Amino acid sequence: MLYDNLSVNTQGHLTFAGFDTVSLAETYGTALLVMDENRIRNRCREYKEAMAAYLPAGSRPLYASKALSIKQIYRIMQQEQMGVDVVSPGELYTAAQAGFPMENAYFHGSSKTDGDIRFAIENRIGYIVCDNAWELDAIDAEAARQGVCQKILLRLAPGIDPHTHQKINTGRVDSKFGVAIETGQAEQLVASALAKKNIELYGYHCHVGSQLFDEALFCDSATNMLTFTARIAEKYGYMAKAVNLGGGMGVPYTADEPKVDYTENIRKIGRHITQLCDQLAITPPAILMEPGRSIVADSGITLYTVTGTKEIPGFKNYVNIDGGMTDNPRYTLYQSVYTVHNAGRMNAAADFACTVAGRCCESGDLIQENVKIAKPVRGDILAVLTTGAYNYSMASNYNRVPRPAVVMIGRDGPYLAVRRETLEDLLTCDL
């Protein structure tokens, strides 16, 4: 099995976090996102403990909300004493409505409007991650209007190319995010921030990409960011309190991908930072990291009902399901790989090669191609693994398909975290 919370029971059914997935589908309906709350909590604790042990004092993880933003996630993050980052007023509002303390929230985004900035400061956001010069001016002006001094981090482009998929590569000089160090623009932005009356420059932020399986690129980012930190300290007398290395640690979606030792990665990053700060003769700043995918991706699976199969001799076979790109657009967007099981026939031979196709009127609505599962019949339950991140958060109502329910499996068993969207919900904004 791909993960240790997956098993097969005596009925030959796939179990997840100790519960029969076929029974879960019968109880809650499909398409259905099921989350393992205990696994989420354990991963939060792994990050917190490793960062406390191996990184400078004050270092902490911030959950990257864009991976999965629902009220229950923010309640869990508060209980686990995590910080969070939010990238829109909608994520900020969801966190606030869940009771998450805004002083522990960081507001990101490369295209914040004046309204976004106003909303964040009105809600007493702890930190704004400022992406560019015009935003710096807007934050300063809005903070003045509200009579506050707003803490910010400046998002910098460290000039690191992680060689991941182009659409999840964010650290290069020509990225849409942040201000480049090597062009001199980052230094100019620091000088401008230090001159603002209504802004407190707290530190710097970067993020180089996603699905990174070792520590090397984080160490490269730390080298560029801390070298810049030391140069600014020497030239301007300003020493950053924190440097945020972003998120991006990966998770295996199939058995062919490596498993990640997050604690060991953080230990190696910490050793590199300690040695680097000694060489640069600076006091190590607090290090922030933004795990999102690695907190929730492998804590989630999606269950679908098979609506039928289509066999085209000499060409290919299709398995049709009652979900698709509306609840999981990642294959359509990036050709993301997944592990797929026929959840009710786990003891049968997985020898039916097929393409799993969604319900949308769209040729590209596929979940996976060229996978082998036990041959299904109409009514079987398909389980797609590792769907806790960037599935529900990227879901849409394309073709007017309602979004699925989200069930959490907690200490006392399954419970509904997000109800299934109804047809009536689709008309909420229609006049």
N, C-alpha and C positions, 0 to 999 in steps of 0.2 A: 504493500500500500504506500501511496505517496506520502502520507502523513500518519503520525501515531494516533490521531483521533478518529481514524477510519478503520473499519473492520467489517467482517461478514458474519451474520448471525446464523443460527441453526436453520432458518428458513431460506438461507441463500440470499438474503437481502443485505444491501450495503447499509452499514450503520455509521452515523456521524455524531461525534461527542456522546456516544453511548445510545443513540436513539435510531430506530428503524426509519430509514428515509422514505420507504414506501408508505409507512403509516403516517409520517409527517405530511406527505403529499395528500393522502386521503383526508387528513384532519383539516389542513389549512388551504388545500387547493394548489394549483400550479398556474403559471410559473411562480416559483417561490424561492426567495433568497433565505437561506438558513445560516445563522452565525453562531459560532462557538464562543460564548462570552468568557469562559475560563481561559481559553487560548489567547484572547485579546488581552486580558488582564495579565497573564503570565508574560506576554511579550513586552507590555509596558514596563513590568518590573525588571525584566532582563535589561532593557535599555537603561532604566534609572540606576540599577545597581552597578552596571558596567561603567556608566559615565561617572558615577560617584567615586568608583574605585580607581579609575584610570585617567580621568581628565581633570583639569584644574578646578579649584574650588568654585562653586556657583554654577557649574555646568549642568545642563538639564535637557531632556528631550521635549520637543513640542510635537504633538500629533498633527499631521498634515491633513486638515479637514477635507480637502478635495477628494481624498480617497473614498470616504464615506461620511456624509454629513447628515446625520439624523439626531434627534434629541437624545436618544438613549446613549449614543456614543459619547456625547459631551458629559452626560451624567457619569459614565464609567471613567472618563478622563479626569473629571473632578475628584472622584473617589480614589483614583490611583495617583493623584497629585501630579498630573501631567500638565504642561502648558499646551496650548493649541495655536496653530496658525489658521487664519481664515483668509479667503481670497475674494470675498464679495460681501455686500451687505446681507445677502440671503444667508450665507454661512454664519456671519456675525449674529444675525437675528436669531437663527436657530440655536446657536450656543447660548445667547442671552436668555432666550425663552426656556432653555433647559436648566437655567440657574448657574451656568458656568461663570466663574468670577472673571470679569473682563480685564482686570489688571494682569492676568496671566495669558492674555491673548495677543497675538501679533497679526497685523492686517497687511496682507500682501496684495500685489497686482501691479501690472505695468501700465494700466490705463484707467486709473481711478478718476472718477468725475468729482467735481466740487461737492455734489450731493453725497457721494460715497464718503469723502473725507469728513464732511459735516456730520454725517450719521455716525461714523466711527468715533469721532471726538465727543459727540453728544452722549454716546454710550460708554464713555470713559475707557476706551480701548487702552491697553497698557502700552503698546508699541505699534508704530506704523513703520513698515519696511518701505522706505522711499526709493522709487525706481529711477527718478530723473530730476533734472533741474526745475522744470515747470511744476512738477509735483511738490518739490521742496518749497517753492514760493506759495503754492496753494495751501499746504499744511501750515506754514507760518502765518498766513493771513487768517485762516480759519481758527487757529489756536488763539490768535490775538482777539478775534471777535468773541470767542467763548471765555477769554480770560484765563487760559491755562498755558502751561509750558509742556508741550507734547514731546515725549520720548520717541526717538526714531532710530532705526538702523538704515544705513545706506546700502542698497543692493548693488554689488559690483560684479562685473564680468571678469573672472580671473584668467580667461584665455586658456581654458582646459577643454580639450575635445575628448569625450569619453568613448566615442565610436559606438554609441548605441543608436537605436533608430532615430532618424533625423527629427521626428516629431516629439521625441522625449529627450532631446539633446539641448541643454539650455546654458552651457557655460562658455561658449565660444565668444570671441570678440564681436562677431556679427550677429549675436543673439538679439532677439527683441527685448530681452530682459536685462536690466541693469546698465551700469556705466562702466566702460572698459578701463582697466588699470593701465594697459600698455600704451594707450593713446594719450594719457595725461588727463583725460576728462574726469577720472575718479578723484584725482587730487583736487581739481578745480571744484568739484562738488563738495568735497570735505571742507575746503576753505569757505565756500558759501554757507554751508550748514553751521559752521562755527561762528559765523557772523550774525546769524539769525537770533532775534531776541526772544522768540516764543517757541524755540526748539531746543531740546537737549539731545545732542548726538550721543547715543548710547554705544554704538559700535557699527559693525559691518556685517553684511550678509552676502552669501553666494549659494548657488546651486548649479551643479554641472550636468545632471542628467539622472535617469532612472534605470532600474534593473542592473545595478552594479554589484558584482558578486565578491569583490575583495576590497581591501582597504587602500589600494594603491592610489586611486584617483582622489580619495579624500585627503591623503597625505600630500599629493600634488597641489590640491586646492589650499590646504593649510599652509604650504610653503609660500605660495603666491600671496595669500591673504595676510599672513603674519609678517612677511617681508614688507609688504605695503604698510601694515600697522606700525612697524618699527620706523620706517621712513617718515611717516606722518608724525610720529611721536618726536622724532629728532628735529624735524623742520618746523612743526607748529606747536610743539609742547602738549599735544593732545594724545592721550593713551586710551584706546578703546577699552571699554569695560567688558565687551563681549564680541566674539566673532562667531557667526552662524555659518556652519559648513553645509547647511541644507540637508535634504534627504536623499533617497535614491538607492538604499540597500535593497537588493533584489530578493525574490522568492522563487523557488522552482515551481514551474507550472506543469512540468512533466518529469518523469524519472530520469531523462537524459540530462537535465540541468542540475548544476551543483547545489547542494544544500549549503546554507550560509550559517557560519558561527558568528553571530552578531557580537557576542562578548569578546571573542578573540579579535575580530576586526577593530572594535573600539580600543582594546588593549594596545594593539599595534599603532593605531592613530595617536593614542595618548603618548606612547613612547616617542613617536616622531615629533609631536608637538613639544614635549619636554626638551628634547635635544635641540630642536630648532630655536626655541626661546632662549636657551643657554647660549647658543651661537650668536643670536641677535642681541643678547644682553637686555631682554625685556622681561617684565613680570608676565607670566602667562595669563591672558584674559580668560574669562569664562567661555566655554565652548558650548554652543547650542547646536542641536541636530533636529531634523524634521522628518522622522519616520512616519510614513503613511501606509504605503503598500505593505511594508514589512510588519505593520501592526495588525492589519485587517484582512489582507488578501487570502492567506492560507487559513484564515478563520471562517471562511465562507464557502458555501457550495450553492449551486442553483439547481432546483429540481423542475423538470418539465414532463408533461405527458406527451407520449408519442401519438400523433394523429394518423400515422400511416407510413408506409414505405413505398418507394418507387424504384424498381429495378430496371435498368436499361442494359440488356445483355451486350457485352463487348465494350461498354462505355463506363458507367458508374452507377452507384446506388445512392439513393437519398433516404434519409430518415427525417420526417417532418415532425415538428414539435409545436407546442402552443405558446412559445415565446420567440425570442430572436433578437434582432438588432435594437429593438425598443428597450429591452432590459439589459442587453450586453452588446454594445456596438464595437467592441475592441477588435474582433476579427475583421470586421468591415473596414475599420480605420487603419490597423497596423498589421493585419494577418497574425494576430497573437495566437500562440499555441495554448492548448488546453488538454487536460486529461478527461476523458469521457467514459462513463460506465453505464451499462444497463442495470439500474439499481436493484431490480427485482430478480435478476438472473445472473448473479455473481458467480455461481458455480458452473454455469454453462460456458462453453468455449467462446472466447472473444475472437471470432473468426469472420465476422461480417464486416467487410471493408465498405465504408460509407462516408457520405457528406451529411453533416447535421444541418438541416435547413430550417430557417425561421418562418414565421407566419406572414411576414410583410409582403406586400406586392412590390418586390424589389429583388432582382436577380442576385444582388450582392448580399442579401440577408442570409448570411451563413454564420454558424457558430464554430465549425471546424470542418476541415476536409481531410479525407484519407485517414480516418481513424478506424480502428477495429474494435467492435463491441459484440456482445452476444446478440444474435439477430432478434430484433424486437417485433412485437405485434402491436396493433392499435390498443392504447390504454396502458402500455408499459411506462415505467418511470425512468427517464434519463437523468443522470446526475453529472453535472459539469463542475469540476473541482476548481478551487482557487479563484473564486469569483467575488470575494469580499471587498475588493478594491476596484474602483473605476467601472463598476457595473451599475449598481443602483444610482450612484452619483451622476452617471452619464446617461441615465435612462431618459426616454422621451415618449411622447404620445403620437409618434408617427403612425399614420393610418388610423388615428384615433384609437389606439390600443391602450387600455389602462395599465398603469404601472403595477408591478407585483407587490405582494405583502413581504414584510421582513419579519422573520421569526428568530428570536434569540433563544439559545439553549443556555440557561443559567443554572445556578446551584440547585434550584428547586425544580428544574425541568424546563420545557419549552414555554415561551410566552410571546405574545404578539408585540413587536416593537413599532411596526408601521403597518397599518391596516391596508388591505388591498384597495386600490383606487376603483371607484365605481364609474359606470357610464354617466351618472349624474355629475360626478366630479369633473368630467371632461367639459361640461358646459358652464362651470363656475364663472368664468370670465366672459362668456358670450353674452351679448346684449340683444 
